[in-house]
Amino acid sequence: MIDFYGIYAQYTTIVKALLILVIGLIASKIISNVSGKLTTSKLGSHIGSVTKNIVFYVLVLATVIAFLGVFEIDITGILAAAGILGIVIGFAAQTSVSNIISGFFLIADKPFEIGEAIEIDGQAGYVLDISLLSTRIRTFDNRYLRIPNSTVANARIVNLSRYEIRRLDIPVGIAYKENIQKALEILNSVIRSNETVLIEPEPLVIITRFGESGIDFEIRVWIQRSALFTVRTELIEGIKNAFDEAGIEIPFPHRTVYFGGEKAKS
C-alpha cells in the first residue's frame, strides 16, 4: 500500500527547504545591500563595503543552517568539524588572517575612502575597492593594482585628495651675476597674474640657499587640488618667459677644471 501521507510529508519538507534556501539567499542579498548603503551614508564607503560583505555571509550561513534544520539534520557534529577545520585552515592561512585583521584596522583608522587618490610606498592611484583581504587601486597610468591589507596597514600612506587645497612648491634659480631683487619682483608678478593661485593662504617666494650654480629660490602657492598640474605648468612657463624677457639667466650646472697652473673651463 502506498503511503501517500509519507510522500506528501516528504514533498512538503523538500518544498519548505527550497523556499527557505531561495528566500534566504534573496533576503541575504537585499539586506546586505541595504545595510551597506546605510553604513556608507553614515560612516563612509570604506566601512559600507566591508559591512555589506560581512552581513551577506552571516545571513547565508544562517540560511544554510535553517535549510539543514528542515531535514532535522544534527548540525552539532558539522559545526564541531567546521571548527576543527577552521583551526587547521587558520594555521595554513595565517597571511589571509593577517590581511583580514589589518582590514579591520584600516576600517577603524580610515586613512582613505573609496574614490580618493592615495600613494602607498610610491604607488599612487585611485582607490577602487577595500575588501577584507586586499585594497584595489587604479593607478594614474590606468593599471590595476592589488595590495594585501597587511601591507597597506604597515605602509606609509599619503592621501592626495583628502583636502581641497594643496600647496604647490616650485624651485627656481638665477645666476650669481643677476639682481636678486629684480628676480623677486618678476616671480611675484608671475604669481599675481595667475588667477588660479589663491590669495589666502598668501603666496610666498623665499630664497633657499647658495646653490652650486646660482641663487636658489622656492615658490610656495596654494591652489585648488583639481588645478594642481595645470597651475604648475602655467607658472613654470610664465617664469621662464618672464626671465627671458628681462634677460635673467637661469643657471645650469658647470664645472671649472684646473690643469696645474693653467685653467680651463668646461
Secondary structure, DSSP 8 states (H G I E B T S, - for coil): ---HHHHHHHHHHHHHHHHHHHHHHHHHHHHHHHHHHHHHHHH-HHHHHHHHHHHHHHHHHHHHHHHHHHTT---HHHHHHHHHHHHHHHHHTHHHHHHHHHHHHHHHH----TT-EEEETTEEEEEEEE-SSEEEEEETTS-EEEEEHHHHHHS-EEESSSSSEEEEEEEEEEETTS-HHHHHHHHHHHHHH-TTS-SSS--EEEEEEE-SSEEEEEEEEEEEGGGHHHHHHHHHHHHHHHHHHHT--------EEEETTEEEE-
